[in-house]
Amino acid sequence: MTRRMALLLGLLALLLASCAAGANPEVGVVADGTVAGFWHGLWHGFISPITFVISLFSDGVNLYEVHNSGNWYDLGFVIGAGILFGGGPIGARARRRG
């Protein structure tokens, strides 16, 4: 791996880690009245591996947003995780070739 590629991967990892899901201080209490919807679920599903690793070392980061809109957040989370883990069209195409 070239030095340039290593730097690019490091910057990408840093960018994704900086967007990790935040803390859930009290279950059932939302300070500003907003809840996470489909788009937040999609993003949280996409960054779930990075968030998981961070949550192992930090009590302030959770993998799943507790204050969510229910089924729409869940759908976004599953789609985001599915795309990341090869459930998208690129993964299906690569599987057919090999």
Secondary structure by P-SEA (a helix, b strand, c coil): ccaaaaaaaaaaaaaaaaaccccccccccccccccccaaaaaaaaaaaaaaaaaaaccccccccccccccaaaaaaaaaaaaaaacccaaaaaaaaac
